[in-house]
């Protein structure tokens, strides 16, 4: 089996116009395929932290089973307030799309994204859900 770049490098994409956030499958793989994920935003350092767990915690989101069953390329979150917050706090254009790669911090078992390193990007929904 040949692994593609998207399978091993964690990536988050922000579709600000559609008010959606997409995490590629590598994020879930690095977190050992959790049932739930939590998001923590560090405003001072402009970091988005993603933690996985198999026990439900307050403010955690359930990872849909179909993400694993159908080996979907991405885990999508429809969240108006989240995308608006990033637009406001990071000075992003709400009519653009942004993406940034992340890295696993194995000490705390979280994938870390430095949002100030995000770049404008083009992507279509077909690219995400092949």
C-alpha positions as a Markdown table, in Angstrom:
| # | Residue | x | y | z |
|---|---|---|---|---|
| 1 | Unk | 0.0 | 0.0 | 0.0 |
| 2 | Unk | 1.3 | 3.4 | -0.9 |
| 3 | Unk | 0.6 | 6.2 | 1.6 |
| 4 | Unk | -0.1 | 9.6 | 0.2 |
| 5 | Unk | 1.0 | 12.8 | 1.8 |
| 6 | Unk | -2.6 | 13.5 | 3.1 |
| 7 | Unk | -2.6 | 10.2 | 4.9 |
| 8 | Unk | 0.4 | 10.9 | 7.1 |
| 9 | Unk | 0.6 | 14.7 | 7.6 |
| 10 | Unk | -2.2 | 16.2 | 9.7 |
| 11 | Unk | -4.0 | 19.0 | 7.9 |
| 12 | Unk | -6.8 | 21.3 | 8.9 |
| 13 | Unk | -8.7 | 23.3 | 6.2 |
| 14 | Unk | -11.1 | 26.2 | 6.9 |
| 15 | Unk | -13.9 | 26.8 | 4.5 |
| 16 | Unk | -14.9 | 30.1 | 5.9 |
| 17 | Unk | -17.5 | 31.0 | 3.4 |
| 18 | Unk | -19.3 | 27.6 | 4.0 |
| 19 | Unk | -18.6 | 27.8 | 7.7 |
| 20 | Unk | -16.9 | 24.4 | 7.8 |
| 21 | Unk | -13.7 | 23.1 | 9.2 |
| 22 | Unk | -12.1 | 19.9 | 7.7 |
| 23 | Unk | -9.6 | 17.7 | 9.4 |
| 24 | Unk | -7.8 | 15.1 | 7.3 |
| 25 | Unk | -7.8 | 11.5 | 8.3 |
| 26 | Unk | -4.2 | 11.7 | 9.5 |
| 27 | Unk | -5.3 | 13.8 | 12.5 |
| 28 | Unk | -7.5 | 10.9 | 13.7 |
| 29 | Unk | -4.9 | 8.3 | 12.9 |
| 30 | Unk | -2.3 | 10.1 | 15.0 |
| 31 | Unk | -4.8 | 10.3 | 17.9 |
| 32 | Unk | -5.3 | 6.5 | 17.5 |
| 33 | Unk | -8.8 | 6.7 | 15.9 |
| 34 | Unk | -10.7 | 8.2 | 18.9 |
| 35 | Unk | -14.5 | 8.1 | 19.3 |
| 36 | Unk | -14.5 | 11.7 | 20.5 |
| 37 | Unk | -12.4 | 14.8 | 19.8 |
| 38 | Unk | -12.0 | 18.1 | 21.7 |
| 39 | Unk | -10.7 | 21.4 | 20.4 |
| 40 | Unk | -8.7 | 23.9 | 22.4 |
| 41 | Unk | -7.8 | 27.3 | 21.1 |
| 42 | Unk | -4.8 | 29.2 | 22.6 |
| 43 | Unk | -5.5 | 32.8 | 21.6 |
| 44 | Unk | -2.1 | 34.1 | 22.9 |
| 45 | Unk | -0.1 | 31.7 | 20.8 |
| 46 | Unk | -2.7 | 31.3 | 18.0 |
| 47 | Unk | -2.7 | 27.5 | 18.4 |
| 48 | Unk | -5.5 | 25.0 | 17.7 |
| 49 | Unk | -5.1 | 21.8 | 19.7 |
| 50 | Unk | -7.0 | 18.7 | 18.9 |
| 51 | Unk | -7.3 | 15.9 | 21.5 |
| 52 | Unk | -8.8 | 12.5 | 21.0 |
| 53 | Unk | -10.5 | 10.3 | 23.6 |
| 54 | Unk | -12.7 | 7.2 | 23.8 |
| 55 | Unk | -14.6 | 8.6 | 26.7 |
| 56 | Unk | -17.1 | 11.5 | 26.3 |
| 57 | Unk | -16.0 | 14.7 | 28.0 |
| 58 | Unk | -17.8 | 18.1 | 28.2 |
| 59 | Unk | -17.6 | 20.0 | 24.9 |
| 60 | Unk | -16.3 | 16.9 | 23.0 |
| 61 | Unk | -17.6 | 16.0 | 19.6 |
| 62 | Unk | -18.4 | 12.5 | 18.4 |
| 63 | Unk | -16.4 | 11.3 | 15.4 |
| 64 | Unk | -19.0 | 9.8 | 13.1 |
| 65 | Unk | -18.6 | 6.0 | 12.6 |
| 66 | Unk | -18.8 | 6.5 | 8.8 |
| 67 | Unk | -15.5 | 8.4 | 8.9 |
| 68 | Unk | -13.8 | 5.1 | 9.8 |
| 69 | Unk | -16.2 | 2.7 | 8.1 |
| 70 | Unk | -15.9 | 4.4 | 4.7 |
| 71 | Unk | -12.3 | 5.6 | 5.2 |
| 72 | Unk | -13.4 | 9.1 | 4.4 |
| 73 | Unk | -10.5 | 11.5 | 3.6 |
| 74 | Unk | -11.8 | 14.1 | 6.0 |
| 75 | Unk | -13.7 | 14.7 | 9.2 |
| 76 | Unk | -15.9 | 17.8 | 8.7 |
| 77 | Unk | -17.3 | 20.1 | 11.3 |
| 78 | Unk | -20.0 | 22.6 | 10.4 |
| 79 | Unk | -19.6 | 25.4 | 13.0 |
| 80 | Unk | -20.5 | 29.0 | 12.3 |
| 81 | Unk | -19.2 | 30.3 | 15.6 |
| 82 | Unk | -15.8 | 28.6 | 15.3 |
| 83 | Unk | -15.2 | 29.9 | 11.8 |
| 84 | Unk | -16.3 | 33.4 | 12.7 |
| 85 | Unk | -14.0 | 33.4 | 15.7 |
| 86 | Unk | -11.0 | 32.4 | 13.6 |
| 87 | Unk | -11.9 | 35.0 | 11.0 |
| 88 | Unk | -12.1 | 37.7 | 13.7 |
| 89 | Unk | -9.1 | 36.7 | 15.8 |
| 90 | Unk | -6.7 | 35.9 | 13.0 |
| 91 | Unk | -7.8 | 38.6 | 10.5 |
| 92 | Unk | -8.7 | 36.1 | 7.9 |
| 93 | Unk | -10.9 | 37.0 | 4.9 |
| 94 | Unk | -14.3 | 35.3 | 5.4 |
| 95 | Unk | -14.5 | 34.7 | 1.6 |
| 96 | Unk | -11.3 | 32.7 | 1.5 |
| 97 | Unk | -10.2 | 29.2 | 2.4 |
| 98 | Unk | -7.2 | 28.5 | 4.6 |
| 99 | Unk | -5.1 | 25.5 | 5.5 |
| 100 | Unk | -2.3 | 24.6 | 7.8 |
| 101 | Unk | -0.4 | 21.4 | 8.6 |
| 102 | Unk | 0.0 | 20.3 | 12.2 |
| 103 | Unk | 2.2 | 18.0 | 14.3 |
| 104 | Unk | 1.6 | 15.4 | 17.0 |
| 105 | Unk | 2.7 | 16.4 | 20.5 |
| 106 | Unk | 3.1 | 12.9 | 21.9 |
| 107 | Unk | 3.7 | 14.2 | 25.4 |
| 108 | Unk | 0.1 | 15.4 | 25.7 |
| 109 | Unk | -1.3 | 13.3 | 22.8 |
| 110 | Unk | -2.7 | 16.3 | 20.9 |
| 111 | Unk | -2.3 | 17.4 | 17.3 |
| 112 | Unk | -1.1 | 21.0 | 17.3 |
| 113 | Unk | -1.8 | 23.5 | 14.5 |
| 114 | Unk | -0.1 | 26.9 | 14.4 |
| 115 | Unk | -2.8 | 29.0 | 12.9 |
| 116 | Unk | -0.6 | 32.0 | 12.1 |
| 117 | Unk | 1.2 | 29.7 | 9.6 |
| 118 | Unk | -2.1 | 29.1 | 7.7 |
| 119 | Unk | -2.1 | 30.0 | 4.1 |
| 120 | Unk | -4.9 | 30.8 | 1.7 |
| 121 | Unk | -5.8 | 27.7 | -0.3 |
| 122 | Unk | -8.2 | 26.6 | -3.0 |
| 123 | Unk | -10.2 | 23.4 | -2.5 |
| 124 | Unk | -13.4 | 22.0 | -3.7 |
| 125 | Unk | -15.8 | 19.7 | -1.8 |
| 126 | Unk | -15.0 | 17.0 | -4.4 |
| 127 | Unk | -11.3 | 17.1 | -3.3 |
| 128 | Unk | -12.3 | 16.4 | 0.3 |
| 129 | Unk | -14.8 | 13.6 | -0.1 |
| 130 | Unk | -13.5 | 11.4 | -2.8 |
